[in-house]
Amino acid sequence: MADEVGIAVLGASGRMGRMLTEAVLEDPGARLTGATVRPGHPWVGCDLGLARGGPALGLTVTDDPIEVFAVSQAALDFTAPEALTLHAELAAQARLTLVVGTTGLAPEYTARLAAAARHAVVVRAGNMSVGLNLLTVMARWMASVLGPEYDVEIVEMHHRMKVDAPSGAALMLGEAVAEARGVALDAVAVRGRDGMTGPRETGAIGFASLRGGDVVGEHQVIFAGAGERLTLGHVATDRMLFARGAVRAALWGAGREPGSYDMIDVLGLRDAGATR
């Protein structure tokens, strides 16, 4: 229908790509307009539905993102940083919405996303879960109330195949706490402890990353003060949370002015008192 947002899934054969495809198909406000895979992948030239082991969808999988960008209003990218570079350039040229769930990005990649955001709507978040983003808002508010005399530790656990640490969501939580304290996260983050580390420095934000099994995602933000400890937590049990959040972001981006956004913007919490 005319009011549906045309959304392409980049990296459609991967675990998240399959879920993103399902999330687009199930959303009444979205229309699946394209799907890409890496060059040489056996899905190239196949009907996407048949490649997924289901009924035909009448949509041919391609290894050329230019084809799908030309017919889409938004694209969902949970691929690799190297592929994201090309996708960001194409998004800028096509002036569409690019939703980025890829984590572990080096500064050079975030800089390219920022450049693309001059011409495209770029929504990037370390986690697309609505609940996790609400947790981020609460962590920022608590940090502003409690102050640096409360030690902050962020603990995250994911499945054994996850390749980056800390997780994007953990870093997002750390950024929220650091922002509330008026400091740069890189200046106060402690990402690992081993041996004789000495006493904890006041104002440090600690990270602990656990990996094992098939854990979808668990995050805790611990505020430890003298005589009390407060803990905020989020447990994800279904990766479709992230896929549905990404589709929500794509729909939100339709008609927006170019710029860099995150899920806090998508959820309408940017101007909430708890985010300042």
TIMARTI-620103 format. One record per residue (C-alpha): x, y, z. Coordinates in steps of 0.5 Angstrom, whole numbers, plus 500, padded with zeros to 3 digits. Each point is the difference from the previous one (the first is absolute). Example, Ala and Ser with C-alpha at 12.3 -4.5 7.8 and 13.67 -1.06 7.14 Angstrom:
2
525491516/502507498/
This chain:
276
500500500/502507499/501502507/504494502/508501501/504496495/506497504/506496497/504495505/507500499/503493501/494496500/503493501/503501506/496499507/498507501/499501493/495494500/497503506/500507497/496498494/495496504/499507504/499504494/495495497/496500506/499507501/494503497/504507499/505497496/502497493/506495498/503503494/507497500/505495503/507500499/506494502/507500499/503499493/500493498/495498505/496494498/493504501/502505494/495500495/495496504/493502502/501502508/494496502/503493497/507502503/497500507/496494499/493503499/496502495/502504494/500508502/501502493/506504502/507498497/506500504/506504498/507501501/500508498/497504505/499506495/494496497/496500507/502507502/497502493/493498502/500500508/499506505/504497505/505494501/502496506/507499501/502495505/506497496/508501501/504507501/503499493/493499496/497506504/505505497/497499493/493500503/501506503/502504494/494497496/495502505/503507500/499500492/493497500/498505506/497494504/500497507/505496502/499496507/507498502/500494505/507498499/505501506/507500502/501506495/507503500/500508499/501500493/494496499/496505504/503506497/497497493/493499503/501507503/501503493/495496497/495503505/501506496/495498495/497494503/496498506/505495504/497497506/505496504/500497507/504495503/493496502/494501496/496497506/494505503/502497507/507501499/499507498/496502506/505497504/505505497/495506502/500497507/507499501/502507498/495503505/502496505/507502499/498507500/497499507/505496503/506503498/508498499/500497507/496494498/504495496/497498494/502493497/496498493/500492500/498497493/499493498/499497493/501494496/506496499/501502492/499508501/507503498/500507503/501502507/497504504/493499496/498506497/494501505/505500506/504505496/493504499/498499508/507503501/500506496/493502503/503499507/506504498/496506497/496500506/507502504/502504494/506496499/503496493/499493501/507498497/503504506/497496505/498494497/504493503/499495496/503494504/504499506/505495501/506499505/502505505/495506498/500504506/494504503/494502496/501507497/494505502/496501494/502494496/495496496/501493500/498494494/500493501/499496494/497492501/500496494/497493500/494495497/494503496/499506504/496505496/502506505/500502507/503507503/500503507/502507502/502500507/501506504/504498507/500505505/502500508/495496503/495499494/500497493/495501494/500496494/496501494/500494495/497497493/499493498/499499492/497493499/498501492/505503495/493502497/500506505/506503496/497499493/493503502/504506503/504501493/493500496/497505505/506504499/500500492/492502501/502506504/505502496/496501494/499507498/505503505/506505499/506497499/505499506/502495505/495497505/500494505/494496503/499505505/498505495/495494497/497499506/499508501/504500507/505505497/497506504/497496506/503503506/503493502/505501494/503507502/
